[in-house]
Amino acid sequence: MSTAAPSKTQKTAGYDVPRAEGKCSVSGRIIAAGEKYFAAVRETPAGIERLDVSPECWDGFDKSGLLAFWQTILPKGEEKKKIFVDDEVLCTLFERLADAVEPAKVNFRFVLGLILMRKRLILYEGAQKKDGRDVWIVRLRGKEEQLDLLDPKLDEQQVTEVSQQLGQILNETL
């Protein structure tokens, strides 16, 4: 696996998930607007690193050490996203699901958290172990209160299923 130069992000007290650069981190091939690809993030000493991987390279891509990944479509420059639910509602939903223990709700909140990170509405502060489980420490942009985000260790199929559920709520492809 080759690694791309770190993506541009704003430096804040937390980490931002860098935006797509439109280039496969494995092959170097340009990802065209409107094309599906996989986005992955991992923590490095410098912060969160984003890796965009074309579908033809995904199966052979080394997924060890990833914090998360999702399948998405590179937007067209002039394309305006259709939003069914506004960002404030999504952040409120994320906060309200904080005490959820049911696996479906925990999985939903985790993927929602990833989406909010991608939208730069949640900042990643770090990670720790609690009761033998990986918990990310995050905070909503503009707020000081830190929140726990349980990493349920979803497999690729579970991420796809939850992403489809969220996509229906957001009225967009995730």
Order of alpha helices (4+ residues) and beta strands (2+ residues): beta-beta-alpha-beta-alpha-alpha-beta-beta-beta-alpha
